[in-house]
Amino acid sequence: MVGENLRDLNALVLVVEEGSFTRAAARLGVSQSALSQTIRGLEERLGLRLLNRSTRSVSPTEAGDRLLARVQPAMQEIHEGLTQLTELREKPAGTIRITADEFAVHHVLWPAVERFLPSYPDIGVEIITDYARTDIVSDRYDAGVRRGRLIAQDMIAVPVSADIRMAVVGSPAYFASRQRPKSPQDLIEHACINLRLPNHGEFFAWTFRKGGKEHRIKVRGQLVFSTLPAILTAAMAGFGLAYMPELMIRPHVDSGRLVEVLGPWRQTFERYHLYYSSRRLASPAFSLLVDALRYRE
């Protein structure tokens, strides 16, 4: 009923604007008789005559004037709103909200966004750091970035990184008075810097893989942080061993500020994916960003 009323009210507005059923029918792409029937149906539902008709002209009645005083501004707002949506489709613009964990924010999203944004000044990107398995639909995100196994099956997932290799590192100063661990079990004797995941309070597990078998070690130390950069800083200062993505520590290993150990036991996690609802009708801005983030081998 609401849709029918909107359609018929739009027809009424056009008839009054044109002052003619013939010209209004041409704008609507319908016959004059069909338009006359539409207006009669509206009048019958309201129980009021809305238009004075003659062979040469059409004008609103008092009831028609009162109705048009409210309807015409509203129809104009609807038209302007639809026009703005059309412009969004034709010209990439708008803000895209993404949730991602800390590593993905700095080492997956930001390098691509830094290259992408200068070419699209009307597109904004809002990135929220979060480790939880966020429901992007209920929390009103456009997309999320998580490792593959953490993504619900009803989501569209696009790979945005290579597989994530982990590494255990310590500073030369730390190893100056300690033997380097030769197996994951040796870590029990070392000061290790833990990462507490802020959303559920657990320590991030130190896992290793060798010969097709996975090994999980519970480590201890004086320091616990909730951010990876803080762990990296503490490790370089000699306060213990850190378990971190290789991408973050590689420059410091190459420069000699950190030493990698347990290389043969290195764990590799599945790559990150950008995920979004399969029910989402992608805007041009979102489609462009997805393409910019897509990982290419």
N, C-alpha and C positions, 0 to 999 in steps of 0.2 A: 504493500500500500504506500509506503514512504517513497519508494522509487517511482511509482506511478504518479504520485502527487508532484514530485520534483520535475518529472518530465512534462507534466501538464502545466505547471506553473511557469516553466521555461517557455513553453509555447505561448502562454498568455503574455508574458513580457515581450516576446518578439512581435506578436500581433500589434500590441500597443506602440512599440518602438517604430514599426513600419507603417502603422496606420492603415494596414491592408492585410487581408487574409492571403491574397495572392502572393504578395512579396514575402510575407512571413513563411508561407508554405515553401516557396523557392529556397529560402535560407535553410529550412529544415530538411529539404529534400523529400517532402511528402506532397500528396495532392491537396488541393484546396478543400475538397469535401472531407478528407481524413482529418485535416486540421480543425475544420468546423465541428466535426464530431468530437474531437478531443476537448475543445472548449466547452461544448454542451455537456459532456460528461463531467467536467470539473464543476460547472455551475449546478448540475443536478446533485452532485455529492455534497456541495456546500449549501444547497437550498437557496441560492441567491443568484441574481443575474449580474454578471460582471462586465459585460460589454453592451454598448448601444450600437446596433448595426443598421446601416442603410446601404443602398445600392452603390454609394460613392465613398463612404467613410466608415471608420470604426473608432469609437471612443469609449473610455471606461465609464462605468456608472459610479455612483458614490461608493458603493461597496467595492467595486473594482479599484478605485483610487486608494481606498484604505488598505486593501490587500497589497497593491503594488508598492505602496510606501514602505512596506516591510520586506516584500519579496525582492524588489529590484536590487537594493544594496547587498542582500544576502547572495543573490545569484551572481552579482559582480565579484564578490569575495571568492565564491566557489570557482568562478572562471579564472581569477587571478591565481588561485592556489594550484589549479590544474596546469596553468601556463608555467608556473615556477617548477612544477614537477617535470614538465616537458623539457625545460631548460636544463634541469639536472641530468636528464637522460642524454641530451645532446652535448652538454658541456660538463666535463668531469669536475665536480665540486662536492663539498660536504665534508663532514668529519667521520673518520673511521675509528672505532674503538676496538682495541685488541688487548687481550689478557695473555701474559706470558710469564714464565719463570725468569729469575734474574739472569742466568746465563744466556737464555734465548734473547732477552731484551738487548743485552750489550753486544752479543757476538753473532746473532742471527738476524734479528730485526733491524737494529740500528744501522749496520753497514748498507743494507738495501734501502732503508728509508732515507738515509743521508744522500744517496745517489738519486732517489726518486723525487723527493719534494721540490727541488729547484725547478723542475720542468712543469710542475703543476701547482702554481701558487694559490689556487682556489680549493685545494684539497688539504684537510687537516688530519693529523693522525694522533690519537690519544692512546698511550700504551700504559697499562696497569700491571705492575709486578705482582704475581700471585703464584703460589706453588700448588694451590688446591685444584681438584678436578672441577673446574668452574662450569656451571650450567650457563653457557653463553646466551641461550634464548631467554631464560628467566631473568638473568642479570643484565640483559640488554647490551651485550657486546655484539659487534659485527663478526668477530672471529676470535679464535684463541690459538696459541702456539704451545704444543706439548709434544713429548716423545710419543711415538706411534702407539704403543700399547696402552697409553692412558686416554686414548680418544674413543668415545662411544661409537658404536658401529653404524648408527643412523646419521653420522656426520660425513660430509665431504672432506677428504683430507688430501692436502697438496704438500709434497715434500719440499722443505725449505732449507735443509742442511745436509751435509754428509753425516755418516755415522759418527758418534761422539766417543772418541778414545779417551780413557782416563789415565792418569799418571800419579805416582807417589813421588813427592819431591821434598828436599830439605836443603838448607843452606850449607855451604862449605864450613861455616863456623860451627854449625850443629854437628856435622860429621867429624870435626877435628878431634873430638874426644869420645866418639862412639863408632862402633862397627856398623857398616851398612847392612841392612837386612837382606838376607838371601832368599827368604820365602815369606809369604804373608804371615805365617805363624810368628815370625821374629818380631813383628810389629807390637806384640804384647809387651815387649821389653823397651819400647820406645815411647817418647812423648808425642802424642798425635793430637792434631787440632781438629776438633769435630765441627760439623755443620749441623745446627739444629734447624729443622724445617719449620718455618714460622707458622704455617697453617695447622699442622697437627702435632707439633711438639717433639717429634721423634728425631733421632740422629740419622743423617744420611748414611746409608750402609756402605762400608768399604768392601767391595766385592772384587774378586779376581777370577781369571779364567786361564787354565792351562791344560792341554791334553783333552779338551772337550769337557772338562769338569769345572764347575763354579765353586769358589771358596768365599765364604763370608766371614769376616773377622770383626770382632767387637774390640774397638781400640779405646784407649783412655789418654788423657793428658790434662794439663792445667787449664787449657783454653777451649772455649766453645763460642762460636759466632753464629749469627743468622745470615751473614752475607759472605759471598765468595771473595770479594776484594779484601775484606778484613783478614780472612784466612791467609790469603796470598801475602799480605803485608807482614803478618806475624811469622810466617814461614821464612820469608827473606830476612827477617830480623833474628832468626836462629832459635825461635821458641818451640820448634817441633816440626813434625812431618805433616804434609798436607796432601789430601786426596782430591785432585781437581781435574777438570777437563784439560786435555793436552793443549788445546788451542790457547788457553789462558796462560799456561806456564812456559810454552815453547820459547818465546823471546828471551825469557830470563834464564832458561837452561842454556840456550845458545850463547848468551853473554857471560855465562859462568856464575851468575848470582844464585842459581839454584842447581842442584844435582838430582837427576832422576834415578830412582832405584826400582827394582822389581819389574824391569821392562818386560821380561819373558812372561810375566803373569798379568800383563795389562788387560784390563776389561774394556770391552767396546759395547756401548749402549746404542740402541736403535736411533735413527735420525729423528730430527724434529719435523713436525708437520704443522702447517696452517690448517685449521679445521673450522668449518662453518656449517650452518644448518642446510640440509638438502632442500628445505622448503623456502630458502631465502632467494628472493629475486634480486640478483646482483645489480648494483648501480654501475655506471661506467667507471666511477672513481674506484670502487671496490675491485672491479675486474682488472683495472690497470695495476693496482697495488698487488693483487695476487700474482699477476704475471711478473712483476718486478721481484717478488720474493721467491718465486719458484726456483728450486735448486736444479741446476743443469750439470750433469756429470762432465 
